């Protein structure tokens, strides 16, 4: 496995560990199995954006963002939230179509929110 895919796999493991965490002991095999499902989904998402300028490192950064901002233990081994959220993030980073009106104005709202984090 190349270095970029290994980093993506590691990021997916972090998401799996975060969502599977509970006060009760969790089997590491369950975490690794869930991480593998997330990794496969992340690679599928990469395939969707690769022709739009997306890269595996970009997907990896998006996965790290999800782990820090959205992954919580009640999600357990559900990958649907991960798939939908990752696709949304990648759509913003690699637009698939043009936007107009309020949808386009929302991009400015996101830019303002992102700027507040970057400038801190």
C-alpha angles and dihedrals in degrees: 000000000000123000096257093052091046090055090049090050090051091051090051089051089055090053091048092048091049096048094042094047115116137152088261120074112271121209110245089218088062091051092048092048091051091046090054091053090050090048092052090049091049090052090051089051090050089054088056094054103032093093090047094059098275122142137193090250088055091051089047091054090049090051090051088050091052091049092053100037108031115012111105132165098251088068090068109168098342110129098182094086089048094050094047095044094046091049091051093050093048092048089059092047094043108026114212096194143009121273131209140183119005092350089061091044089055088065086065090051089054091046090054092049092048091048091056090059095043094049094051 
